[in-house]
Amino acid sequence: MTPALEAIGLQVRLGPRPVLQGIDLRIATGRWTAIAGPNGAGKTTLLKALAHLVPAEGGLHLLGRPAAQWKHRERARALAWLGQNETGAEDLRARDVVLLGRLPHQPWLGGATADDLARAEAAMRETQCWDWRERPLGELSGGERQRVLLARALVVGAPLLLMDEPLANLDPPHQADWMAIVRRHVAGGGTAVSVLHELTMALQADDLVVMDRGRVVHHGACGEPATHEALAAVFGRRIRVHPLAGRWVALPESIDP
């Protein structure tokens, strides 16, 4: 099967400093892939490079085509992005923020259609933020804001969903809701890639990319012992992966489940 995303010798520099160092990576279609690793490992930069949001050297393919061959609007319909600590649009109503996700589908100066409005409502109900659709984004709490931004990503209707720290400010019940949304997206044939600091949540994905110092040190299924070993290694063996209630959890080495 053609990979959803593929990087070949991917390199990114921020000023004089190399951040990504020759990464080769194939993200499988129809699966949820999580990216984890210590602070400064290059996780966010890798996700941005895969989304074509930062200048990069090397090969990058999106749905089997070189990224450079995609027109901007075409790529915006194929790939939805949820960034970390996004700012701006503080005065826009929550529903109008979500409707921004429909812009790649609209003609120039065409405005929102009835279909766009219906899709926005469905996305906001799915993320449980419809009740404050008339409130300005700047008046929302961190968790409320995050659910609006997730709805904006979902309303694009893109097969690829890339999310950087999507669980920021979400309480545990809404984290579980987020995971259910990702699972529905994948079950429908979509692909999800997420950078997560919450290691136990990352281990609920299908596959895990483990990073350290600008390199991918392991890429494998979340249930594989080699994946657990790689995760423990990049954190200096200060954490260990345990089975618990049918799932994998990452705990500090000094704590037994």
Rosetta blueprint (number, residue, H / E / L):
1 M L
2 T L
3 P L
4 A L
5 L E
6 E E
7 A E
8 I E
9 G E
10 L E
11 Q E
12 V E
13 R E
14 L E
15 G L
16 P L
17 R E
18 P E
19 V E
20 L E
21 Q E
22 G E
23 I E
24 D E
25 L E
26 R E
27 I E
28 A L
29 T L
30 G L
31 R L
32 W E
33 T E
34 A E
35 I E
36 A E
37 G L
38 P L
39 N L
40 G L
41 A L
42 G L
43 K H
44 T H
45 T H
46 L H
47 L H
48 K H
49 A H
50 L H
51 A L
52 H L
53 L L
54 V L
55 P L
56 A L
57 E E
58 G E
59 G E
60 L E
61 H E
62 L E
63 L L
64 G L
65 R E
66 P E
67 A H
68 A H
69 Q H
70 W L
71 K L
72 H H
73 R H
74 E H
75 R H
76 A H
77 R H
78 A H
79 L E
80 A E
81 W E
82 L E
83 G L
84 Q L
85 N L
86 E L
87 T L
88 G L
89 A L
90 E L
91 D L
92 L L
93 R E
94 A H
95 R H
96 D H
97 V H
98 V H
99 L H
100 L H
101 G H
102 R H
103 L H
104 P H
105 H H
106 Q L
107 P L
108 W L
109 L L
110 G L
111 G L
112 A L
113 T L
114 A H
115 D H
116 D H
117 L H
118 A H
119 R H
120 A H
121 E H
122 A H
123 A H
124 M H
125 R H
126 E H
127 T L
128 Q L
129 C L
130 W H
131 D H
132 W H
133 R L
134 E L
135 R L
136 P E
137 L H
138 G H
139 E H
140 L L
141 S L
142 G H
143 G H
144 E H
145 R H
146 Q H
147 R H
148 V H
149 L H
150 L H
151 A H
152 R H
153 A H
154 L H
155 V L
156 V L
157 G L
158 A L
159 P L
160 L E
161 L E
162 L E
163 M E
164 D E
165 E L
166 P L
167 L L
168 A L
169 N L
170 L L
171 D L
172 P H
173 P H
174 H H
175 Q H
176 A H
177 D H
178 W H
179 M H
180 A H
181 I H
182 V H
183 R H
184 R H
185 H H
186 V H
187 A H
188 G L
189 G L
190 G L
191 T E
192 A E
193 V E
194 S E
195 V E
196 L L
197 H L
198 E L
199 L H
200 T H
201 M H
202 A H
203 L L
204 Q L
205 A L
206 D L
207 D E
208 L E
209 V E
210 V E
211 M E
212 D E
213 R L
214 G L
215 R E
216 V E
217 V E
218 H E
219 H E
220 G E
221 A E
222 C L
223 G L
224 E L
225 P H
226 A H
227 T H
228 H H
229 E H
230 A H
231 L H
232 A H
233 A H
234 V H
235 F L
236 G L
237 R L
238 R L
239 I E
240 R E
241 V E
242 H E
243 P E
244 L E
245 A L
246 G L
247 R E
248 W E
249 V E
250 A E
251 L E
252 P E
253 E L
254 S L
255 I L
256 D L
257 P L
